[in-house]
Amino acid sequence: MAKKLWSIFEDGELDTCIVTGRTDHIERHHIFGGRMGLKAKSEKYGFIAPLHASVHPNGAFCTDRDWKKIDHTLKRVCQEYYMEHYGTREQWYQEFGKFYDYDLKECEDEAED
């Protein structure tokens, strides 16, 4: 039997893409991946997003050029949700090891300097 996943992004069956609104070719994206047990934390905290295959950042069929923005935005939303419902900024960092409350464009601009 498949594991029952839940999401902070959608109530119900996780069958509609939260980016495109499509209901075909939906993949359940763990916002934080497998390293350091982060996939399990994604499941624990509901950091699962139903995404169409064309916008799934880790998906083999991702065609969206903005996948980095999509991924970063989802991570930032998860951080905000965590700090509203579970713990402090410091506790977030202890669990996830990185902050996402900056604008991705700002980060890319700094890297170019």
C-alpha positions, 0 to 999 in steps of 0.5 A: 500500500502506498504511503499516505502523504499530506501537504501544506499546499493542498488539502485532499488527494494531491492531484492538482498541480499547484503551479499550473492547475493541471491534473494530468501527469502529477508528481508528488515533489518532496520539497527537501530531498533525500540527503540528511534525512530531509525527504523524511522531514518533508513527509513529516511536516507536509512539505510535499507539492503536487506538480505537473511533470513539466515543472517538477524541479527534480523530474525527468520531464521538467521543461520549465525554465523557471524551475529554480525559482519554483523550487526556491519559492516552495522552500521559502514557503515551507520555511515560513510555514515551519516558523509559524507552526512548529518552531523558531528560525534557529530550530529551522536551521538546525533541522534543514541547515539553510535559510530560504527567506531571501529573494532568489534574484538577489542571491543570483546578483550577489554571485555575479559580483 
